[in-house]
């Protein structure tokens, strides 16, 4: 094992789970959560921060700011803490409580927006809030994961080559679509590969990333309430949309076999399984990408009250009428979302400018504010 001095210096990229016994079809799942940030977002965060440093955008008194539903915020919190930057994450009420607490434990500020945008999501509101922050003080530096080429370049340079080395005969790749950084980086790489690889994008139902009508989405990670600026559909062969109850059922199915994955992974695996059912997959080599693990979803998709409140008592019922056992059965606790709804009015008020510091003054420690 390596010896490291910075948390972002370690990222296990060569771990796969054979899901055939769980899904009933040949499918390998690339696990991207084995790093100190706990998700695939560490790759994009690293790439974007290092580029900003090379370009001279980040200064000693800079404050990184980013809109994130969770995982990128954690990755940037970790990198900022390691490099000595301040970081402010703008998120919304769907962000898991454990994720918010983790960012704050790493010294970051977390601001929550409560107002939905015109498409029924929070992304537009979050972005407007970030823009207002940047306009209020030039020390804020927005990396903008939605438009930053470093987002997809990270996966062109790392994720896709890792898959290619392990599966030189790859036929089909299933990639979840959020900002589409992972999707575009992998799709561009395999467009240049020695054999054709079918790229299947897996999106959340209710997302408007690939068009269609907006709908309610309660599981963070995949899906967008606007068209992703990074998306080039010329590199995508097919799009599958997955309903949230199917995401939840797949997460619980994998948990029954000892694999606790997050909501994004449940969506991707559910979509891949559906695709494999509809195609003759016996001789195909298929890989899906798992962005994170499931610990940050224990108070949501693995919690009985949360599931029943949002999706009804039958959300875990299988097609044959049986019920998928819930990891939270018998453990009826207060729904963590109750705390999520208590929003500090300051979090959606116009941002206050950072206090100006004399150039010779030492940097003050980051002010931390909890939004719950």
C-alpha positions as CSV (number, residue, x, y, z in Angstrom):
1,X,0.0,0.0,0.0
2,X,1.2,3.6,-0.7
3,X,2.3,6.0,2.0
4,X,0.6,9.4,1.4
5,X,0.8,12.9,2.9
6,X,-2.3,14.4,1.2
7,X,-5.8,12.7,1.3
8,X,-6.4,13.3,-2.4
9,X,-3.2,11.3,-3.3
10,X,-5.0,7.9,-2.8
11,X,-7.8,6.6,-5.0
12,X,-8.4,2.9,-5.7
13,X,-9.5,2.7,-9.3
14,X,-9.3,-1.0,-10.0
15,X,-12.1,-2.6,-8.0
16,X,-15.1,-4.3,-9.7
17,X,-18.0,-6.3,-8.5
18,X,-19.5,-9.1,-10.6
19,X,-23.2,-8.5,-10.3
20,X,-24.5,-11.5,-12.4
21,X,-25.7,-13.4,-9.3
22,X,-27.6,-10.3,-8.1
23,X,-29.0,-9.0,-11.4
24,X,-29.3,-12.2,-13.4
25,X,-27.2,-10.8,-16.3
26,X,-23.5,-10.4,-16.9
27,X,-22.5,-7.0,-15.5
28,X,-19.4,-5.7,-13.8
29,X,-19.7,-2.7,-11.5
30,X,-16.7,-0.3,-11.2
31,X,-16.5,0.9,-7.6
32,X,-15.3,4.5,-7.4
33,X,-15.9,5.2,-3.7
34,X,-12.6,3.9,-2.2
35,X,-10.9,7.2,-1.5
36,X,-11.0,9.7,1.4
37,X,-13.8,11.7,-0.3
38,X,-15.9,8.6,-0.7
39,X,-17.0,9.1,-4.3
40,X,-16.0,9.4,-8.0
41,X,-16.2,13.2,-7.6
42,X,-12.7,13.3,-6.1
43,X,-11.3,12.9,-9.7
44,X,-13.2,16.0,-11.0
45,X,-12.5,18.0,-7.9
46,X,-8.8,17.3,-8.2
47,X,-8.6,18.2,-11.9
48,X,-10.5,21.4,-11.5
49,X,-8.6,22.7,-8.5
50,X,-5.2,21.8,-10.0
51,X,-6.1,23.6,-13.2
52,X,-7.3,26.7,-11.3
53,X,-3.9,26.7,-9.5
54,X,-2.0,26.3,-12.7
55,X,-3.9,29.2,-14.3
56,X,-3.2,31.4,-11.3
57,X,-6.9,31.8,-10.5
58,X,-6.6,30.6,-6.9
59,X,-4.8,32.9,-4.5
60,X,-3.8,32.6,-0.8
61,X,-7.0,34.4,0.3
62,X,-9.4,32.8,-2.3
63,X,-12.6,31.1,-1.1
64,X,-13.7,28.2,-3.3
65,X,-17.4,28.1,-3.9
66,X,-19.4,25.4,-5.7
67,X,-23.0,24.3,-6.2
68,X,-23.3,20.6,-5.3
69,X,-25.9,18.1,-4.3
70,X,-23.3,16.4,-2.0
71,X,-20.4,14.4,-3.3
72,X,-18.5,17.1,-5.1
73,X,-18.9,19.3,-2.0
74,X,-17.3,16.6,0.1
75,X,-14.4,16.2,-2.3
76,X,-13.8,19.9,-2.5
77,X,-14.1,20.2,1.3
78,X,-11.3,17.6,1.7
79,X,-9.0,19.1,-0.9
80,X,-9.6,22.6,0.5
81,X,-8.8,21.5,4.0
82,X,-5.6,19.8,2.8
83,X,-4.4,22.7,0.7
84,X,-5.4,25.5,3.1
85,X,-8.2,27.0,1.2
86,X,-11.6,28.0,2.5
87,X,-14.6,26.4,0.8
88,X,-18.3,27.2,0.7
89,X,-20.8,24.7,-0.7
90,X,-24.2,25.8,-1.9
91,X,-26.7,22.9,-1.8
92,X,-30.4,22.3,-1.2
93,X,-32.7,20.5,1.1
94,X,-32.3,17.2,-0.7
95,X,-28.7,16.9,0.3
96,X,-28.3,14.1,2.8
97,X,-27.8,15.3,6.4
98,X,-24.7,13.1,6.9
99,X,-23.1,14.7,3.8
100,X,-23.7,18.2,5.1
101,X,-22.2,17.2,8.5
102,X,-19.2,15.7,6.8
103,X,-18.5,18.9,4.9
104,X,-18.8,21.0,8.0
105,X,-16.5,18.5,9.9
106,X,-13.9,19.2,7.2
107,X,-14.1,23.0,8.0
108,X,-16.4,24.0,5.1
109,X,-19.4,26.3,5.2
110,X,-22.7,24.9,3.9
111,X,-25.5,27.2,2.6
112,X,-28.9,25.7,1.7
113,X,-31.3,27.1,-0.8
114,X,-35.0,26.4,-0.3
115,X,-36.7,27.9,-3.4
116,X,-37.2,25.7,-6.5
117,X,-36.3,26.9,-10.0
118,X,-38.7,27.0,-12.9
119,X,-38.2,23.3,-13.7
120,X,-39.1,22.2,-10.2
121,X,-35.5,21.5,-9.1
122,X,-33.0,23.5,-7.1
123,X,-30.1,23.8,-9.5
124,X,-31.1,27.1,-11.1
125,X,-31.6,28.6,-7.6
126,X,-28.2,27.3,-6.4
127,X,-26.4,28.7,-9.4
128,X,-28.0,32.1,-9.0
129,X,-26.9,32.1,-5.4
130,X,-23.3,31.2,-6.3
131,X,-23.3,34.0,-8.9
132,X,-24.5,36.5,-6.3
133,X,-21.8,35.4,-4.0
134,X,-19.1,35.9,-6.6
135,X,-20.5,39.3,-7.5
136,X,-20.4,40.4,-3.9
137,X,-16.6,39.8,-3.4
138,X,-13.8,38.9,-5.8
139,X,-12.2,36.5,-3.4
140,X,-14.9,33.9,-4.3
141,X,-13.7,31.5,-6.9
142,X,-16.4,29.4,-8.6
143,X,-15.0,26.2,-10.3
144,X,-18.4,25.6,-12.0
145,X,-18.5,21.8,-12.4
146,X,-21.3,22.3,-14.9
147,X,-19.1,24.1,-17.5
148,X,-15.5,23.2,-16.5
149,X,-13.8,21.0,-19.0
150,X,-11.7,19.6,-16.2
151,X,-14.9,17.7,-15.1
152,X,-14.9,15.5,-18.1
153,X,-11.2,15.5,-18.7
154,X,-10.6,13.9,-15.3
155,X,-12.5,10.8,-16.5
156,X,-11.0,10.9,-20.0
157,X,-7.6,10.6,-18.3
158,X,-8.4,8.2,-15.5
159,X,-11.8,6.4,-15.3
160,X,-12.1,5.3,-18.9
161,X,-8.5,4.1,-19.2
162,X,-8.9,2.1,-16.0
163,X,-11.9,0.3,-17.5
164,X,-10.1,-0.2,-20.8
165,X,-7.1,-1.9,-19.1
166,X,-9.3,-4.3,-17.2
167,X,-11.9,-5.0,-20.0
168,X,-10.1,-4.7,-23.4
169,X,-13.1,-6.4,-25.0
170,X,-15.7,-4.0,-23.6
171,X,-19.0,-3.9,-25.5
172,X,-21.3,-1.6,-23.5
173,X,-20.7,1.0,-20.8
174,X,-23.5,2.3,-18.5
175,X,-22.8,5.7,-17.0
176,X,-25.1,7.8,-14.8
177,X,-25.9,11.3,-16.1
178,X,-25.6,14.3,-13.7
179,X,-23.3,17.1,-14.8
180,X,-22.3,14.5,-17.5
181,X,-18.6,14.9,-16.7
182,X,-18.1,11.2,-16.2
183,X,-20.3,10.4,-19.2
184,X,-18.6,12.7,-21.6
185,X,-15.0,11.8,-20.4
186,X,-15.7,8.1,-20.9
187,X,-17.6,8.5,-24.1
188,X,-14.9,10.6,-25.7
189,X,-12.2,8.1,-24.7
190,X,-14.1,5.1,-26.0
191,X,-14.9,6.9,-29.3
192,X,-11.2,6.6,-29.9
193,X,-10.9,3.0,-28.7
194,X,-9.8,0.1,-30.9
195,X,-13.3,-1.4,-31.0
196,X,-16.8,0.1,-30.9
197,X,-18.2,0.5,-27.4
198,X,-21.9,1.3,-26.9
199,X,-22.4,4.2,-24.5
200,X,-25.6,4.1,-22.5
201,X,-26.5,7.1,-20.4
202,X,-28.6,6.4,-17.4
203,X,-30.7,9.3,-16.2
204,X,-33.2,9.8,-13.4
205,X,-36.9,10.1,-14.3
206,X,-38.0,13.7,-14.0
207,X,-34.6,15.0,-15.1
208,X,-34.6,17.3,-18.2
209,X,-30.9,16.6,-19.0
210,X,-31.9,14.9,-22.3
211,X,-35.2,16.7,-22.7
212,X,-38.7,15.8,-21.6
213,X,-40.9,17.1,-18.8
214,X,-39.5,17.9,-15.4
215,X,-40.7,15.8,-12.4
216,X,-40.1,15.4,-8.7
217,X,-36.7,14.0,-7.8
218,X,-35.8,13.3,-4.2
219,X,-32.6,11.3,-4.5
220,X,-29.5,13.5,-5.0
221,X,-26.7,12.6,-7.4
222,X,-28.1,12.0,-10.9
223,X,-30.4,14.1,-13.1
224,X,-30.5,17.8,-13.8
225,X,-33.2,20.5,-13.9
226,X,-31.5,22.0,-16.9
227,X,-29.6,20.7,-19.9
228,X,-26.0,20.1,-18.9
229,X,-23.6,22.5,-20.7
230,X,-21.0,19.7,-21.0
231,X,-23.4,17.3,-22.7
232,X,-22.7,16.4,-26.4
233,X,-25.3,13.8,-27.3
234,X,-23.3,12.9,-30.4
235,X,-21.2,10.7,-28.1
236,X,-24.2,8.9,-26.5
237,X,-25.8,5.9,-28.2
238,X,-28.8,5.5,-25.9
239,X,-30.5,7.1,-22.9
240,X,-32.4,5.1,-20.2
241,X,-34.5,6.9,-17.6
242,X,-35.1,5.2,-14.2
243,X,-37.9,5.8,-11.8
244,X,-36.9,6.4,-8.2
245,X,-38.8,3.4,-6.8
246,X,-36.8,1.2,-9.1
247,X,-33.6,2.9,-7.9
248,X,-34.6,2.2,-4.3
249,X,-35.5,-1.5,-5.0
250,X,-32.2,-2.1,-6.7
251,X,-30.3,-0.5,-3.7
252,X,-32.1,-2.8,-1.3
253,X,-31.6,-5.8,-3.6
254,X,-27.8,-5.2,-3.6
255,X,-27.8,-4.6,0.2
256,X,-29.4,-8.0,0.7
257,X,-26.3,-9.4,-0.8
258,X,-24.0,-7.4,1.4
259,X,-23.2,-4.5,-1.0
260,X,-24.4,-1.1,0.3
261,X,-24.4,1.4,-2.5
262,X,-25.8,4.9,-2.9
263,X,-28.7,6.1,-4.9
264,X,-26.8,6.9,-8.0
265,X,-25.5,3.4,-8.2
266,X,-28.9,2.0,-7.7
267,X,-30.1,4.1,-10.6
268,X,-27.3,3.0,-12.9
269,X,-27.6,-0.7,-12.0
270,X,-31.3,-0.7,-12.4
271,X,-31.1,0.9,-15.8
272,X,-28.3,-1.5,-16.9
273,X,-30.3,-4.5,-15.7
274,X,-33.3,-3.3,-17.7
275,X,-31.2,-2.8,-20.8
276,X,-29.6,-6.3,-20.5
277,X,-33.0,-7.9,-20.1
278,X,-34.0,-6.4,-23.5
279,X,-30.9,-7.5,-25.3
280,X,-29.1,-10.7,-25.9
281,X,-26.4,-10.1,-23.4
282,X,-24.9,-13.6,-23.1
283,X,-21.8,-12.8,-25.0
284,X,-21.5,-9.1,-24.1
285,X,-19.0,-7.5,-21.8
286,X,-20.9,-4.8,-19.9
287,X,-19.6,-2.4,-17.2
288,X,-21.5,0.1,-15.1
289,X,-19.9,2.8,-12.9
290,X,-20.8,3.1,-9.2
291,X,-20.2,6.7,-8.1
292,X,-20.4,6.1,-4.3
293,X,-21.3,3.8,-1.4
294,X,-24.5,3.8,0.7
295,X,-23.5,5.1,4.2
296,X,-24.6,8.6,3.3
297,X,-28.0,7.4,2.4
298,X,-28.9,5.6,5.6
299,X,-31.4,8.2,6.7
300,X,-33.0,8.3,3.3
301,X,-33.2,5.4,0.9
302,X,-32.4,2.9,3.6
303,X,-34.8,4.4,6.2
304,X,-38.3,3.0,6.4
305,X,-40.1,6.2,7.4
306,X,-38.5,8.3,4.7
307,X,-39.4,5.7,2.0
308,X,-43.0,5.3,3.1
309,X,-43.6,9.0,3.5
310,X,-42.4,9.7,-0.1
311,X,-43.3,6.6,-2.0
312,X,-45.9,4.7,0.0
313,X,-45.9,1.4,1.8
314,X,-45.4,-0.7,-1.4
315,X,-42.3,1.0,-2.6
316,X,-40.2,-2.2,-1.8
317,X,-42.7,-4.6,-3.4
318,X,-41.2,-6.7,-6.2
319,X,-42.9,-7.5,-9.5
320,X,-44.2,-10.8,-8.1
321,X,-45.7,-9.1,-5.1
322,X,-43.1,-10.0,-2.6
323,X,-41.5,-7.3,-0.5
324,X,-37.8,-6.5,-0.5
325,X,-36.7,-6.5,3.1
326,X,-35.9,-3.0,4.3
327,X,-32.6,-2.5,6.1
328,X,-34.5,-0.2,8.5
329,X,-37.3,-2.6,9.5
330,X,-37.7,-2.7,13.2
331,X,-35.7,0.5,13.6
332,X,-38.3,3.2,13.6
333,X,-36.5,6.4,14.2
334,X,-37.4,10.1,13.8
335,X,-37.2,11.0,10.1
336,X,-34.1,13.0,9.5
337,X,-35.9,15.0,6.9
338,X,-37.8,16.7,9.8
339,X,-34.6,18.5,10.6
340,X,-33.9,19.3,7.0
341,X,-37.0,21.4,6.8
342,X,-35.9,23.9,9.4
343,X,-34.0,26.3,7.2
344,X,-32.2,29.3,8.4
345,X,-33.6,32.3,6.6
346,X,-30.1,33.7,6.3
347,X,-29.3,30.8,3.9
348,X,-31.5,32.2,1.2
349,X,-31.0,35.9,1.9
350,X,-28.7,38.0,-0.4
351,X,-25.1,37.1,0.5
352,X,-23.1,39.4,2.6
353,X,-19.6,40.4,1.3
354,X,-16.6,38.9,2.9
355,X,-14.9,41.2,5.3
356,X,-11.9,42.9,3.7
357,X,-8.6,42.0,5.3
358,X,-5.3,43.9,5.1
359,X,-2.9,42.3,2.7
360,X,-0.4,41.8,5.4
361,X,-2.9,40.2,7.8
362,X,-2.8,36.5,8.4
363,X,-5.8,34.5,7.1
364,X,-8.6,33.9,9.6
365,X,-10.0,30.4,10.0
366,X,-13.0,29.7,7.9
367,X,-16.3,30.7,9.6
368,X,-18.5,27.7,9.9
369,X,-22.3,27.9,9.9
370,X,-24.7,25.0,10.2
371,X,-27.9,25.3,8.2
372,X,-29.9,23.1,10.4
